[in-house]
Amino acid sequence: MSRIGLVLRVLALALALAFLGPPHLFAIRVLGRRSGLAPLLFHRSFLRLFSVRVTQSGSPPAPGEAALVLANHVSWLDIAAIGSLRPLSFVAKAEIAGWPVIGFLAYLQRTLFIDRARRSATASVSAAMGHRLAGGELVVLFAEGTTGDGTRLLPFRSSLVGAARAALQAEGDRGRVRLQPLAITYPRRNGLPVVRSERPEIAWYGDMELAPHLAAFVKGGPIDVHVVWGTPILFDAETDRKAATAAAEAEVRRAIQGVVTGRPVRDPLPAPAPASDLGTVGGLSAA
């Protein structure tokens, strides 16, 4: 991508934010609505502008069905890829709220921020998660707690899973929730399989500097992302949170291995379109 091309794409993305942001902010702050259409359109615009194609397969929640999504985490690009599929919110570490631009975008996504240095933060975030789940929303939790290199899966953490159940019980009539395993993989770039040496151009982990990583992302060419919705796990008062989290981790691991080895995981799904007919905006397509 040329420098002029990059500038034009960034300007187009800024215009999309300027167009979508104000009415979305008004809906959140003044009307108290949870509209997810603006973030959905913004993510799709980003993917289209930067040649990222998302495909999906598996068993996603039905429209309007609440679920706590337990996903692996490879890159900042995961946010745009998952956020382009349907309205949802994320759980993220508190320091992201203070990042320039990124923090504002996270706010627009209605992200729940958790301060891991404070034990009491888990309870407050869990209560917010429970309220949203009771309202029929999707909440995405990157269960590894950090990003990985895309070649191995880190252990899933179970603390917020169990706390979300307690929060749901406090809501009254909703004492169970669908745990939804979700695997995100980056199998191809420029139409060719991604090799280990190319992983740092996509995965962002450890102490990697962001600026060189973004430069490599921009220069590297089109990326294919494949998202697999795993078999859901019903989680209620009698379910062991550690066992349920381990089952979700195993399901994500199995899905990633299926994509890597080329074995079909499940019948591919068509990418969902928002209420208005948006065609393939955002680079979405069927697997």
C-alpha positions as CSV (number, residue, x, y, z in Angstrom):
1,M,0.0,0.0,0.0
2,S,1.4,3.4,-1.0
3,R,1.7,6.3,1.5
4,I,-1.0,8.2,-0.4
5,G,-3.2,5.1,-0.3
6,L,-2.7,4.8,3.4
7,V,-3.5,8.5,4.0
8,L,-6.7,8.2,1.9
9,R,-7.8,5.1,3.8
10,V,-7.2,6.7,7.2
11,L,-9.1,9.8,6.1
12,A,-12.0,7.6,4.9
13,L,-12.1,5.8,8.3
14,A,-12.0,9.2,10.1
15,L,-15.0,10.3,8.0
16,A,-16.8,7.1,8.9
17,L,-16.2,7.8,12.6
18,A,-17.3,11.4,12.2
19,F,-20.5,10.3,10.6
20,L,-21.3,7.4,12.9
21,G,-19.9,8.6,16.2
22,P,-22.2,11.6,17.2
23,P,-25.6,9.9,16.8
24,H,-24.2,6.8,18.6
25,L,-22.9,8.9,21.4
26,F,-26.3,10.6,21.7
27,A,-28.0,7.3,21.8
28,I,-25.7,6.1,24.6
29,R,-25.5,9.2,26.8
30,V,-28.9,10.8,26.2
31,L,-31.3,8.1,25.2
32,G,-29.6,5.3,27.2
33,R,-29.8,2.9,24.3
34,R,-27.5,0.0,23.6
35,S,-27.5,0.4,19.8
36,G,-24.6,-1.6,18.2
37,L,-25.2,-0.7,14.6
38,A,-22.6,2.1,14.6
39,P,-19.7,0.0,15.9
40,L,-20.7,-2.8,13.5
41,L,-20.6,-0.4,10.5
42,F,-17.3,1.1,11.7
43,H,-15.6,-2.3,12.0
44,R,-16.9,-3.3,8.6
45,S,-15.6,-0.1,7.1
46,F,-12.2,-0.6,8.6
47,L,-12.0,-4.2,7.3
48,R,-13.0,-3.2,3.8
49,L,-10.6,-0.3,3.7
50,F,-7.6,-2.4,4.8
51,S,-8.4,-5.6,2.8
52,V,-9.3,-7.9,5.7
53,R,-11.9,-10.6,4.9
54,V,-13.8,-12.3,7.6
55,T,-15.4,-15.7,7.3
56,Q,-17.2,-17.7,9.9
57,S,-18.5,-21.2,10.7
58,G,-20.0,-23.1,13.6
59,S,-23.0,-22.5,15.9
60,P,-23.4,-18.9,16.9
61,P,-26.1,-17.6,19.3
62,A,-29.4,-16.9,17.7
63,P,-30.3,-13.2,17.2
64,G,-31.3,-11.8,20.5
65,E,-29.9,-14.7,22.5
66,A,-27.6,-13.8,25.4
67,A,-24.2,-15.4,25.6
68,L,-20.9,-14.9,27.3
69,V,-18.4,-15.4,24.5
70,L,-15.0,-17.0,25.5
71,A,-12.5,-16.3,22.8
72,N,-8.8,-16.7,22.2
73,H,-6.9,-13.5,21.6
74,V,-4.2,-13.0,18.9
75,S,-4.2,-9.3,17.9
76,W,-5.9,-5.9,18.2
77,L,-7.4,-7.0,14.8
78,D,-9.6,-9.5,16.7
79,I,-11.7,-6.6,17.9
80,A,-12.6,-5.5,14.4
81,A,-13.1,-9.0,13.1
82,I,-15.5,-10.1,15.9
83,G,-17.1,-6.7,16.2
84,S,-18.0,-6.8,12.5
85,L,-20.2,-9.9,12.9
86,R,-23.0,-8.6,15.2
87,P,-23.7,-6.1,17.9
88,L,-21.7,-7.0,21.1
89,S,-19.5,-5.6,23.8
90,F,-16.1,-6.5,25.1
91,V,-14.4,-6.9,28.5
92,A,-10.9,-5.2,28.5
93,K,-8.2,-4.2,30.9
94,A,-8.7,-0.8,32.4
95,E,-5.6,0.9,31.0
96,I,-7.0,0.7,27.5
97,A,-9.6,3.3,28.5
98,G,-6.8,5.9,28.7
99,W,-5.3,5.1,25.3
100,P,-5.7,7.9,22.7
101,V,-8.3,7.2,20.1
102,I,-8.4,3.5,21.1
103,G,-10.0,4.3,24.4
104,F,-12.7,6.4,22.8
105,L,-13.5,3.7,20.3
106,A,-13.7,1.2,23.1
107,Y,-16.2,3.5,24.9
108,L,-18.3,3.6,21.7
109,Q,-18.3,-0.2,21.8
110,R,-19.6,-0.1,25.4
111,T,-16.5,-1.9,26.6
112,L,-16.5,-3.1,30.2
113,F,-13.1,-2.2,31.8
114,I,-11.6,-4.2,34.6
115,D,-8.7,-3.1,36.8
116,R,-6.8,-6.3,37.5
117,A,-4.9,-4.7,40.4
118,R,-8.1,-4.3,42.4
119,R,-10.0,-7.3,43.6
120,S,-13.2,-5.4,44.0
121,A,-13.1,-4.6,40.3
122,T,-14.1,-8.2,39.4
123,A,-17.3,-7.9,41.3
124,S,-18.4,-4.6,39.7
125,V,-17.5,-5.8,36.2
126,S,-19.3,-9.1,36.8
127,A,-22.4,-7.3,37.9
128,A,-22.4,-5.2,34.7
129,M,-21.8,-8.4,32.6
130,G,-24.7,-10.1,34.4
131,H,-27.0,-7.1,33.7
132,R,-26.2,-7.1,30.0
133,L,-26.5,-10.9,29.7
134,A,-29.9,-10.7,31.5
135,G,-30.9,-8.1,28.8
136,G,-30.1,-10.5,26.0
137,E,-26.7,-9.2,24.9
138,L,-23.5,-10.8,23.8
139,V,-20.4,-10.0,25.9
140,V,-17.0,-11.1,24.6
141,L,-14.3,-12.1,27.1
142,F,-10.8,-12.8,25.9
143,A,-10.4,-15.7,28.3
144,E,-6.6,-16.0,28.0
145,G,-6.2,-12.6,29.6
146,T,-3.7,-11.5,27.1
147,T,-2.7,-11.9,23.4
148,G,-0.8,-14.9,22.1
149,D,1.3,-15.5,19.1
150,G,-1.4,-17.4,17.2
151,T,0.4,-20.7,17.3
152,R,-0.6,-21.8,20.8
153,L,-3.5,-21.4,23.1
154,L,-2.9,-20.0,26.6
155,P,-5.0,-21.4,29.5
156,F,-8.4,-19.8,29.9
157,R,-9.2,-18.0,33.1
158,S,-12.4,-18.9,34.9
159,S,-12.8,-16.1,37.5
160,L,-15.1,-13.8,35.5
161,V,-17.1,-16.8,34.2
162,G,-18.1,-17.8,37.7
163,A,-18.7,-14.2,38.8
164,A,-21.0,-13.6,35.8
165,R,-23.2,-16.5,37.0
166,A,-23.5,-14.9,40.4
167,A,-24.5,-11.6,38.8
168,L,-27.1,-13.3,36.7
169,Q,-28.6,-15.0,39.8
170,A,-28.8,-11.5,41.4
171,E,-30.9,-10.4,38.4
172,G,-33.7,-12.7,39.5
173,D,-35.2,-14.9,36.9
174,R,-32.1,-15.6,34.8
175,G,-29.8,-18.0,36.7
176,R,-28.1,-19.5,33.7
177,V,-26.1,-18.3,30.6
178,R,-24.8,-19.7,27.4
179,L,-21.1,-20.0,27.3
180,Q,-20.1,-19.6,23.7
181,P,-16.6,-20.7,22.7
182,L,-15.2,-18.7,19.9
183,A,-11.9,-19.4,18.0
184,I,-10.3,-16.7,15.8
185,T,-7.6,-17.7,13.4
186,Y,-5.6,-15.9,10.6
187,P,-5.0,-18.7,8.1
188,R,-4.1,-16.8,4.9
189,R,-2.4,-13.6,3.7
190,N,-2.3,-12.6,0.0
191,G,-4.2,-15.9,-0.6
192,L,-1.4,-18.0,0.8
193,P,-1.1,-19.9,4.1
194,V,0.4,-17.7,6.9
195,V,3.8,-19.1,7.9
196,R,5.4,-18.7,11.3
197,S,7.7,-15.9,10.2
198,E,4.6,-13.8,9.2
199,R,2.9,-14.2,12.5
200,P,4.4,-11.0,14.0
201,E,2.8,-9.0,11.2
202,I,-0.6,-10.1,12.4
203,A,-0.3,-11.2,16.0
204,W,0.5,-8.5,18.6
205,Y,1.8,-9.9,21.8
206,G,4.4,-9.6,24.5
207,D,6.5,-6.4,24.4
208,M,6.1,-5.8,20.7
209,E,6.2,-2.1,19.6
210,L,2.8,-1.1,18.1
211,A,4.1,1.3,15.4
212,P,6.4,-1.2,13.6
213,H,3.7,-3.8,13.9
214,L,1.1,-1.5,12.3
215,A,3.5,-0.7,9.5
216,A,4.0,-4.4,8.8
217,F,0.2,-4.9,8.9
218,V,-0.3,-2.2,6.3
219,K,2.4,-3.3,4.0
220,G,1.8,-7.0,4.1
221,G,-1.3,-7.2,1.9
222,P,-4.8,-8.7,2.3
223,I,-5.6,-10.9,5.3
224,D,-8.1,-13.7,5.7
225,V,-9.6,-14.2,9.2
226,H,-11.7,-17.2,10.1
227,V,-13.9,-17.2,13.1
228,V,-15.4,-20.5,14.5
229,W,-18.4,-20.5,16.8
230,G,-17.9,-23.6,19.0
231,T,-20.5,-25.9,20.6
232,P,-22.2,-23.8,23.3
233,I,-22.0,-24.8,27.0
234,L,-25.0,-24.3,29.3
235,F,-23.8,-22.7,32.5
236,D,-26.1,-22.6,35.5
237,A,-26.0,-22.7,39.3
238,E,-24.9,-26.4,39.3
239,T,-22.1,-26.0,36.8
240,D,-18.5,-26.0,37.9
241,R,-17.0,-22.8,36.5
242,K,-13.5,-24.3,36.1
243,A,-14.8,-27.4,34.3
244,A,-17.0,-25.2,32.0
245,T,-14.1,-22.9,31.2
246,A,-11.8,-25.8,30.5
247,A,-14.5,-27.3,28.2
248,A,-14.7,-23.9,26.3
249,E,-10.9,-23.9,26.1
250,A,-10.8,-27.4,24.6
251,E,-13.5,-26.4,22.1
252,V,-11.5,-23.4,21.0
253,R,-8.4,-25.5,20.7
254,R,-10.2,-28.1,18.6
255,A,-11.6,-25.4,16.3
256,I,-8.2,-23.8,15.8
257,Q,-6.6,-27.2,15.0
258,G,-9.4,-27.8,12.5
259,V,-8.7,-24.6,10.7
260,V,-4.9,-25.1,10.7
261,T,-5.1,-28.7,9.4
262,G,-7.7,-27.9,6.8
263,R,-10.3,-30.3,8.2
264,P,-13.8,-28.8,8.0
265,V,-15.1,-27.8,11.4
266,R,-18.7,-27.3,10.6
267,D,-20.9,-26.1,7.8
268,P,-19.9,-22.6,6.9
269,L,-22.3,-19.8,7.7
270,P,-23.1,-16.8,5.6
271,A,-21.9,-13.6,7.1
272,P,-24.8,-11.8,8.9
273,A,-26.0,-8.4,7.5
274,P,-27.3,-5.7,9.7
275,A,-30.9,-4.6,9.6
276,S,-30.3,-2.5,6.5
277,D,-29.0,-4.3,3.4
278,L,-25.3,-3.7,3.5
279,G,-24.2,-6.4,1.1
280,T,-20.5,-7.2,1.7
281,V,-19.5,-4.0,3.5
282,G,-16.6,-4.7,5.8
283,G,-15.1,-7.5,3.7
284,L,-17.4,-10.2,5.2
285,S,-18.2,-13.3,3.2
286,A,-19.2,-16.9,3.6
287,A,-16.4,-19.4,4.3
